[in-house]
């Protein structure tokens, strides 16, 4: 994971306590598209299971570095 992304993710994890802000949501979507090599998409926030899954997947990459 790039240093800039690591710092953004560290801040993201420190700040997220419940609902995501628009900025946090966009960061999550961006980082997931970069590290899981797919087109940038914004999944519906009405089903948070996908977002929680994406957070867990990015955590795995973050923890490896």
C-alpha positions as CSV (number, residue, x, y, z in Angstrom):
1,X,0.0,0.0,0.0
2,X,1.3,3.4,-0.9
3,X,2.4,5.7,1.9
4,X,-0.2,8.3,1.1
5,X,-2.9,5.7,1.1
6,X,-1.7,4.2,4.4
7,X,-2.0,7.6,6.0
8,X,-5.4,8.2,4.6
9,X,-6.6,4.7,5.8
10,X,-5.1,5.2,9.2
11,X,-7.1,8.5,9.6
12,X,-10.2,6.8,8.1
13,X,-10.0,4.0,10.7
14,X,-9.4,6.5,13.5
15,X,-12.4,8.7,12.6
16,X,-15.1,6.2,11.5
17,X,-17.3,5.3,14.4
18,X,-20.6,4.7,12.6
19,X,-22.0,6.3,9.5
20,X,-19.5,7.3,6.9
21,X,-19.2,10.9,5.8
22,X,-19.4,11.5,2.0
23,X,-15.6,12.0,2.0
24,X,-14.9,8.8,3.9
25,X,-17.3,6.9,1.5
26,X,-15.5,8.2,-1.6
27,X,-12.1,7.3,-0.1
28,X,-13.3,3.8,0.6
29,X,-14.6,3.4,-2.9
30,X,-11.4,4.8,-4.4
31,X,-9.0,2.7,-2.4
32,X,-11.0,-0.5,-3.0
33,X,-11.0,0.2,-6.8
34,X,-7.2,0.7,-6.7
35,X,-6.2,-2.3,-4.6
36,X,-8.8,-4.7,-5.9
37,X,-8.3,-3.5,-9.5
38,X,-11.8,-2.8,-10.6
39,X,-13.6,0.2,-12.0
40,X,-14.5,2.9,-9.4
41,X,-18.0,2.2,-8.2
42,X,-20.1,3.6,-5.4
43,X,-22.2,0.7,-4.0
44,X,-25.6,1.6,-2.5
45,X,-25.2,2.8,1.1
46,X,-28.6,1.3,1.8
47,X,-26.9,-2.1,2.3
48,X,-23.9,-1.5,4.5
49,X,-22.8,-5.2,4.3
50,X,-20.8,-4.4,1.0
51,X,-19.2,-1.4,2.6
52,X,-18.2,-3.3,5.7
53,X,-16.8,-6.1,3.5
54,X,-14.7,-3.5,1.6
55,X,-13.4,-2.0,4.8
56,X,-12.3,-5.5,6.0
57,X,-10.7,-6.2,2.6
58,X,-8.7,-2.9,2.7
59,X,-7.7,-3.7,6.3
60,X,-6.1,-6.9,5.1
61,X,-3.9,-5.0,2.7
62,X,-3.2,-2.3,5.3
63,X,-2.1,-4.9,7.8
64,X,0.2,-6.7,5.4
65,X,2.4,-3.6,5.0
